[in-house]
Amino acid sequence: MVAPSKIFYPPLNRLHCSQVFLHPGESCLGFQLRNNFIKSSSIYFLPILIAPIFLKRNKLTKKAFLDIVKNYKLAVITSVGIIKASMAFECILRNVLGKYTKYTTFFLPLFLGTQLLWLCPDQMVKFYAIGMSQAALETFLNIKTNPLNNLLKNNFTRILLFMINSAIILHLKQNGTDKEFWFIKPEKEDATYKSDKEFLSTLLKDMKKYLITGITLDLLRIILKNLKIFKSNTSLIDKIKMLKFNMTGYFLSYFGLYKVINYLLQKYTNPSQLNKNKAHILAAFIGGISFICIKKNIILVLSMITVIRLAYHKLCSLDVKTEENYGKWLKYAKRIPFGKLVTPICNAYAIHMYMVNNEATSSFTKSYLNITMEYLPQKIYNYILRNSSKALLEMGSTTPIRIIK
């Protein structure tokens, strides 16, 4: 039987959480009190604090700074709260049911623990929704038995899918009502230029912003990924070879292609043959070919999540006055933010897959869970993987059950 699925079947599933697996040799209450995960969550969410301050450094007001700090504190507190609640539900469900089962050991506790997001501001929920939905979808696509797994290994298919997503995203964001993150901002519907010179001036001004953003992200990635190498005595030439500015090329090519093609289509095509909306969609589609510069699944998956989110918001914005045509369903759907709808199940699915199908789990999921939980998931996974069923049974039989003390 493939580890660690063996813990869901007799006789291992009857062992108590204080005997093996979760917190061997320690009571449930003691485990909760000893681990607070504040330090690890504080470190992981530092980009929420640093990035907005850097991006808004020229126009940062005291109020804006305090809002950034508040969002950072909320992210840390929410993360710690979800982890603690999920761990508590793991112990509670094990004690109530008297055994481990496939979906009540990791999936259900995380699903219940993530319901704390209902107490958080919508902005914070949106942040979690983007990260966890991406982690879950990327993990789902990594499953070898999934037909989409082979499909997305083809570079042409991935590029084409990103181009389609780009067209949908930029078109739906063009009216300016959606303020959520996307790599580039779409051209305003009423944007006009008196001359080619004015357009070129605006283009270069905008390109400068994306150049700075791209270089910053690339340098940050290079430093974090190769920190040990930079500290070592590696030659300067080898260090220079690591300087690959993929994100810079992606930002510049994406925005440049989209902006130039949109301008040319608007200016030189006949509106009766290609109206303004169709021209904009075509420009957004062609701009998506910039995915060639980066070819990362994390970017492709983010585009898929963004399309789903925008489609959900578009559906909820429909003005249906009668109960026909799903009017009643839409009435209730409008009350549920997208983040609160998808994050609990995505978070639960991500940790569940980490334990039962670790190979398919995305690198982002592994990084998030291990850093915020001080590598506890990895320790539990290795503990189960390292010990045979016989060894686990022997350890369990010699370790007393402890719940409170």
C-alpha positions in Angstrom: 0.0 0.0 0.0 1.4 3.4 -1.0 2.4 5.6 2.0 1.0 7.5 3.7 -2.4 6.2 2.7 -1.7 3.2 4.9 -2.8 5.2 8.0 -6.4 5.2 6.7 -6.7 1.5 7.0 -6.7 -1.0 9.9 -4.9 -1.5 12.1 -3.0 1.8 11.8 -6.1 3.9 11.5 -7.1 3.0 15.1 -4.0 4.5 16.6 -4.4 7.7 18.5 -3.0 11.0 17.3 -0.9 11.3 20.5 0.6 7.8 19.8 1.8 8.3 16.2 1.4 10.6 13.1 0.2 14.0 14.3 1.9 14.6 17.6 3.4 11.4 19.0 4.2 11.5 22.7 2.4 14.8 23.2 -1.2 15.5 24.3 -3.7 17.2 21.9 -3.9 20.2 24.2 -0.2 20.4 24.7 0.4 20.3 20.9 -2.0 23.2 20.4 -0.4 25.3 23.2 3.2 24.6 22.1 2.8 25.6 18.4 1.6 29.1 17.5 3.2 29.5 14.0 3.2 33.3 14.4 6.9 33.7 13.5 6.7 31.5 10.4 3.6 33.1 9.1 5.1 36.6 9.7 8.0 35.7 7.6 6.0 34.1 4.8 3.6 37.1 4.4 6.4 39.7 4.4 5.8 40.4 0.7 2.4 41.7 1.6 4.1 44.4 3.7 7.1 45.1 1.5 5.7 45.0 -2.1 2.9 47.6 -1.6 5.3 50.0 0.2 7.9 49.7 -2.6 5.3 50.1 -5.4 3.7 53.1 -3.8 6.8 54.7 -2.4 6.4 58.0 -4.3 2.9 58.6 -3.1 2.7 56.7 0.1 0.5 58.5 2.7 0.3 57.8 6.4 -3.2 56.3 6.0 -2.0 54.1 3.1 1.0 52.9 5.1 -1.3 52.0 8.1 -3.7 50.1 5.8 -0.8 48.1 4.4 0.4 47.2 7.9 -3.1 46.3 8.9 -3.5 44.0 5.9 -0.2 42.3 6.8 -1.2 41.8 10.4 -4.6 40.4 9.3 -2.9 38.0 6.9 -0.6 36.7 9.7 -3.5 36.4 12.2 -5.8 34.7 9.7 -3.1 32.2 8.7 -2.3 31.3 12.3 -6.0 31.1 13.1 -6.7 28.7 10.2 -3.8 26.5 11.0 -4.7 26.3 14.7 -8.4 25.6 14.0 -7.5 22.9 11.5 -5.2 21.2 13.8 -7.8 21.3 16.5 -10.4 19.7 14.2 -7.9 17.0 13.3 -7.7 15.9 16.9 -11.4 16.4 17.6 -12.5 14.3 14.6 -10.0 11.5 15.5 -11.2 11.4 19.1 -14.9 11.5 18.1 -14.7 8.9 15.3 -12.1 6.7 17.1 -10.1 6.3 13.9 -8.5 8.0 10.9 -10.4 8.0 7.6 -9.3 9.3 4.2 -11.3 12.5 4.3 -11.6 13.3 8.0 -7.9 13.3 8.7 -6.8 16.2 6.6 -9.5 17.3 4.1 -12.4 18.0 6.5 -10.3 19.6 9.3 -8.8 22.1 6.8 -12.2 22.7 5.2 -13.7 23.5 8.6 -10.7 25.5 9.8 -10.7 27.7 6.7 -14.2 28.8 7.5 -12.5 31.5 9.6 -12.3 33.5 6.4 -15.9 34.5 6.9 -14.7 36.7 9.7 -12.1 38.5 7.5 -12.5 41.6 5.3 -13.2 40.9 1.7 -9.8 42.2 0.6 -8.0 39.6 2.8 -10.3 36.8 1.5 -9.4 37.8 -2.1 -5.7 37.4 -1.3 -6.2 33.9 0.1 -8.6 33.0 -2.8 -6.0 33.7 -5.4 -3.2 31.8 -3.7 -5.2 28.7 -2.5 -7.3 28.3 -5.7 -4.1 28.4 -7.7 -2.4 25.8 -5.5 -5.4 23.5 -5.8 -5.8 23.8 -9.5 -2.1 23.4 -10.2 -2.1 20.3 -8.0 -5.2 18.9 -9.8 -3.5 19.4 -13.2 -0.3 17.6 -12.0 -2.2 14.4 -11.3 -0.8 11.9 -13.8 -4.1 10.2 -14.5 -5.8 13.5 -15.3 -6.3 13.8 -19.1 -5.4 17.5 -18.9 -1.9 16.6 -17.5 -0.7 15.3 -20.9 -2.5 18.1 -22.7 -0.7 20.9 -20.8 2.7 19.3 -21.4 2.4 20.5 -25.0 3.9 24.0 -25.3 1.7 25.0 -28.2 -1.4 24.0 -26.2 -0.2 26.0 -23.1 0.5 29.1 -25.2 -2.8 28.9 -27.0 -4.7 28.5 -23.7 -2.9 31.5 -22.2 -3.7 33.6 -25.3 -7.4 32.7 -25.0 -7.4 33.5 -21.3 -5.6 36.8 -22.0 -8.3 37.8 -24.4 -11.1 37.0 -21.9 -9.4 38.7 -18.9 -8.4 42.0 -20.6 -11.8 42.2 -22.3 -13.7 41.7 -19.0 -11.5 44.0 -17.1 -11.6 46.8 -19.7 -14.6 48.6 -18.1 -12.5 49.2 -15.0 -15.0 47.7 -12.5 -12.6 44.8 -11.6 -9.6 46.0 -9.5 -8.0 42.7 -8.8 -4.5 41.8 -9.9 -3.5 41.1 -13.5 -0.1 41.5 -15.1 -1.0 44.4 -17.3 -3.8 47.0 -17.3 -6.2 47.0 -20.3 -6.6 50.1 -22.5 -9.5 52.3 -21.5 -12.5 52.0 -23.8 -12.6 55.7 -24.4 -8.8 56.1 -25.0 -7.9 58.2 -28.0 -4.6 59.6 -29.4 -4.3 62.7 -31.5 -1.2 61.4 -33.3 1.3 58.5 -33.5 3.8 60.6 -31.6 1.4 60.9 -28.6 0.7 57.2 -28.7 4.4 56.4 -28.8 5.1 58.8 -25.9 2.4 57.1 -23.7 3.6 53.6 -24.7 7.2 54.3 -23.7 6.0 55.9 -20.4 4.0 52.8 -19.5 6.7 50.4 -20.7 9.1 52.0 -18.3 6.8 51.1 -15.4 6.6 47.5 -16.5 10.4 47.4 -17.1 11.0 48.4 -13.5 8.4 45.9 -12.2 9.9 43.1 -14.2 13.5 43.7 -13.2 12.5 44.0 -9.6 10.7 40.6 -9.6 13.5 38.9 -11.5 16.2 40.2 -9.2 14.1 39.1 -6.2 13.6 35.7 -7.6 17.3 35.3 -8.5 18.5 36.3 -5.1 16.0 34.1 -3.1 16.5 31.1 -5.4 20.3 31.3 -5.4 21.0 32.9 -2.0 23.6 30.2 -0.9 25.4 30.5 -4.3 25.7 34.3 -4.0 27.2 34.0 -0.5 29.7 31.4 -1.7 33.0 31.9 -3.6 31.4 31.1 -7.0 33.0 33.0 -9.9 31.5 36.3 -11.1 30.8 34.8 -14.6 28.8 31.9 -13.1 26.8 34.4 -11.0 26.1 36.5 -14.1 24.8 33.4 -16.0 22.1 33.2 -13.4 20.7 36.6 -14.3 17.8 35.5 -16.5 15.2 38.3 -16.8 12.3 36.2 -17.9 9.6 38.2 -16.1 11.0 41.4 -17.6 10.7 40.0 -21.1 7.2 38.7 -20.3 5.9 42.1 -19.0 7.4 44.1 -21.8 6.4 41.8 -24.6 2.9 41.3 -23.2 2.1 44.9 -22.7 4.0 46.1 -25.9 2.3 43.6 -28.2 -1.2 44.2 -26.8 -0.9 48.0 -26.8 0.6 48.4 -30.3 -1.7 45.8 -31.9 -4.8 47.4 -30.3 -3.8 50.8 -31.5 -3.1 49.7 -35.0 -6.4 47.8 -35.3 -8.4 50.7 -33.9 -6.7 53.1 -36.3 -6.5 51.2 -39.6 -9.3 48.7 -39.6 -12.8 49.4 -40.9 -15.3 49.5 -38.0 -17.9 47.8 -40.1 -15.6 44.8 -40.5 -13.9 44.8 -37.1 -15.6 46.8 -34.4 -13.8 48.3 -31.4 -14.6 45.4 -29.0 -13.5 42.7 -31.5 -10.3 44.6 -32.2 -9.5 44.8 -28.5 -10.2 41.1 -28.0 -7.9 40.2 -30.9 -5.2 42.5 -29.5 -5.4 40.9 -26.1 -5.3 37.4 -27.7 -2.2 38.1 -29.7 -0.6 39.8 -26.7 -0.9 36.5 -24.9 1.8 35.0 -27.1 4.2 36.6 -24.7 3.8 33.5 -22.6 6.6 32.1 -24.7 9.0 34.3 -22.7 8.2 32.6 -19.4 6.3 29.2 -20.0 5.6 28.7 -16.3 2.5 26.7 -15.3 2.1 29.0 -12.3 1.3 31.9 -14.7 -1.0 29.7 -16.8 -2.9 28.5 -13.8 -3.3 32.0 -12.5 -4.8 33.0 -15.8 -7.3 30.1 -15.6 -8.2 31.1 -12.0 -8.7 34.7 -13.1 -11.0 33.7 -15.9 -13.1 31.6 -13.6 -13.3 34.5 -11.0 -14.3 37.1 -13.7 -16.8 34.7 -15.2 -18.4 34.2 -11.7 -18.6 37.9 -11.1 -20.0 38.5 -14.6 -22.7 35.9 -13.9 -23.5 37.4 -10.5 -23.8 40.9 -12.1 -26.6 39.8 -14.5 -29.8 41.7 -13.9 -32.4 38.9 -13.5 -35.6 40.2 -12.0 -37.7 37.0 -12.1 -37.0 33.6 -10.6 -36.9 32.2 -14.1 -33.5 31.7 -15.8 -31.9 30.9 -12.4 -32.9 34.3 -11.0 -33.4 32.8 -7.5 -29.9 31.1 -7.6 -28.2 34.3 -8.7 -29.9 36.2 -5.9 -28.1 34.0 -3.4 -24.9 33.8 -5.4 -24.4 37.5 -5.2 -24.3 37.4 -1.4 -21.3 34.9 -1.5 -17.9 36.4 -2.4 -15.9 34.3 -4.8 -13.1 33.9 -2.2 -15.3 32.6 0.6 -16.9 30.1 -1.8 -13.7 28.5 -3.2 -10.9 29.0 -0.6 -12.1 26.4 2.0 -12.4 23.6 -0.4 -9.2 24.5 -2.3 -7.2 24.7 1.0 -8.6 21.4 2.1 -7.9 19.8 -1.3 -4.3 21.1 -1.3 -3.3 19.7 2.1 -5.2 16.4 1.4 -3.2 15.9 -1.8 0.0 16.8 0.0 -0.5 13.8 2.2 -2.1 11.3 -0.2 -0.4 12.3 -3.5 2.7 14.3 -2.7 4.2 14.0 -6.1 1.3 15.8 -7.7 1.3 18.6 -5.1 2.4 21.9 -6.6 5.7 23.5 -5.4 3.7 26.6 -4.3 1.5 24.5 -2.1 4.4 22.7 -0.5 6.2 26.1 0.1 3.1 27.7 1.6 2.2 24.8 3.9 5.7 24.1 5.1 6.8 27.7 5.7 3.7 28.8 7.5 3.5 25.6 9.6 7.3 25.4 10.3 7.6 22.3 8.1 5.1 20.3 10.2 3.4 18.8 7.1 6.7 17.6 5.7 7.7 16.2 9.1 4.4 14.2 9.4 4.7 13.0 5.8 8.3 11.9 6.3 7.4 10.3 9.6 4.7 8.1 8.0 6.9 7.4 4.9 10.0 6.5 6.9 8.4 4.0 9.3 6.9 0.7 8.2 3.4 -0.3 9.4 5.0 -2.8 11.8 7.2 -0.1 13.3 4.3 2.4 13.6 2.2 -0.3 15.4 5.0 -1.0 17.9 5.5 2.7 18.6 1.8 3.2 19.1 1.5 0.2 21.5 4.2 1.6 23.7 3.0 5.2 23.8 0.1 6.2 26.1 -2.9 8.1 24.8 -2.8 11.7 26.0 -5.6 14.2 25.2 -5.4 16.9 28.0 -2.1 16.3 29.8 
